[in-house]
Structures are given as structure tokens and as C-alpha cells.
Amino acid sequence: MDVGIAGVGKMGAAIALRLMEVGHKVTVWNRSADKTKPLAEAGAIVAATPAELAAKSETIITILTDAAAIDAVYAGPSGLLSGVVAGKLFIDMSTVQPATEMALADKVRAKGATFVECPVGGTTGPARQGQLVGLLGAETIDADRAYPLLRQLCRRIDHCGKVGAAASVKLAINLPLMVSWQAFGEAFALCKDTRMSPEQLVNLFTDISATTNAIKARAPMIQAMLASAGGADSAGATFTIDSGLKDLRTMAAEGRARGMNLPLVERAAECFEEAARSGWGPRDGAAVAAYWSNRKK
């Protein structure tokens, strides 16, 4: 199948490589063209514009930062919808508010194309192995069309409902993860004056009922950051503090749109924002735990 991917940051690039490995012809586009170079070396075709990508592809996957990026890439002068796209399948994997996905679905369908949303759970490792968790929002007939490709990327696919439902669930599954990093940071801060080494401390916290798969997977990284007074740089970040902050802000905005009070989200966003302002934004989201533990004030 000819598959196009618009937005090849860490996740988009991992998905592109996975799809090439299982035999698809992949065309990529990214606003920062330098991110397409490694994929070109791996065999991907690089499109000059989103419109060119859409023209070359039967199915188009988009993984974009926010609603503004979605609008620019889909509806811009050389956007995905600027040409003839009738009959094509669009799969959006962005983490945005439900209203953004529903508005996008209307635009895509108005051009005679099919639209599904499928934000995914997991990082670049699972993406490369086809082990993501897919959250699908679509009409049943459209979901059936998307399943064959999505099953090559995901170990589990949950059909959450119509378009918009999956966006809600994606924000929901990211919420406890983001809050947990802040909680671990505060817990580590309480232990700062004990005789426990970072290795012993992290080992303990990966063996209690409140542990998470995320902290287990990042245990060596967290140990290294805790051992450094300044929080050692976390090379190889798969989901950054900046990305976590963006998601927390999106959750808060969705809560306000629904008249909900989400105090943990609001406070966690403030904590992530402080870490980002202090220069920690590009580091792995787990670094929030080390930032708070080493925080001076």
C-alpha cells in the first residue's frame, strides 16, 4: 500500500520505519525537512508539500502537534485537502481535543475522503515493534477499512465510538501518567535527606503497589538523573516534558470546555511548566520526577 505520513517527529518516524519494514511504500513530509533525511536514507519518499504527499498516497497518517498544526497541514494552500483526495483514507493520530477531530472529520468528508482518528498509546520502542495501543474513533464501516493497516502498528485496538471519542480516551489515559511523574518527584523529595542511594530508592519505588510500567521502564534513566545534583541530561527522550505539558494543557482545556474541574491536571501543568521554564523541556517526561526532587526552592 502507498502510505503517506505527515509529521515525522519521534513517533511519526518510528511508525514510518515500521510500515516500511512490513512492506508498504511510504512517503513522508515534515515542516522541518531535516527530520525526513534519515527516513529518506531508509527508503522513504520525501514530499515537498502535504498536497504532494496526499497525491502520492492511498492512506494518509497524520501525527501533528496541535489544532493549529492540523489546520495548517490539512487546510493550508498546499495542504492535504488542497487537491483531489476523494476515496482516500485519512488517519489522524494527533493528541488534541475531541472538537478538533470532529471538525477535521467534517472537512475530510466534504472532500469525499474517509476519516478516522486513532491516537496511540506507547512510545517509539513499541511503535517500531508494532506494539502500540490504538484508540479508534470512527464509524464502523470506516473503522473496518482502517483495521488492516492499524493492526500492523498496534497490539491492541479499542474502538471507542464515533470520531471524538478516541480523543477523549487518549487524554484520559495520558492523565494519570503525567500526574504520576509529579507524584514520584514529590515522593523522592521527601526521601532526599535519607541515606538511600538513587539506585536503592528507585528499586524500592518499582516494587510497591503504586508503581507504574513507565517508571519500571525508565528506572536506569531516573537513577542517573537523581544521582546528579542538576539532574543528568536524559538522552534518548521518547516523550518529553514539553510534550507532557502540551497534553496537560489540552486536558485542562477540554475540562473547561465541559465545565469540569480537573484540579490535579491544572496543578500538574503548572509543575511541568516550571520544569520547562527551567530548561528541562526537551528531556524525557520522567525527568519531572528528578527535577522536583532536586528543586532548590
C-alpha angles and dihedrals in degrees: 000000000000105000126183123201120196111193114035104187116136096303096038091051092049091050091048092053091047092052092048090051092055092051109268125137104237130201118189138195131181133175089233100053095199089074090064095058098083089048092050088053088052092053106271122137114237118220120208093216139014088250091058091048091053092048092054097046139074092196124030122201118194126195107177136166104242147330093290091054091047091052093049096046096044103033104027123114090268094027130138092266097044093092136042108301102155111145096017124123120234120196116187116199098175121128103236140128118292092245090060091055094046092051090047092050090055092052093048094046091049087063092054096255133123122249134196131165119222115168109181137220118222139054136258095290095059090040091058090049097045090247103124124129109240122208108199126201113181149105109280094250091051092046090054090055092051099045099083093058096038092052088062089058103035136057089198132024121190116194099215098183135270124347109302095035094086091050089057093049093047091055089047096053092046093050100074091043094055093044091047093059090056091045092052090048092055091045091052090048090058089055096047096105096047125099093247116122120227088252093052092044095050091043089056094048092051089055102053132090092254095057123118135213087242096060091045091054093047098040096118091047093050092047090054093049093048091049091058116074089218095041108259114254112266105227115196097034110184099185114019134213087246090056091047090051091051091052093047090051089050091051091049091049091050091049091052091047089056095042091248127146110226103174096166091052093048093050094043089052090055090051094048089047091054091051091048092050088052091060098263096111097105093050124097115280088247087068089078087076091055093042093056093044092052095038113134101206 
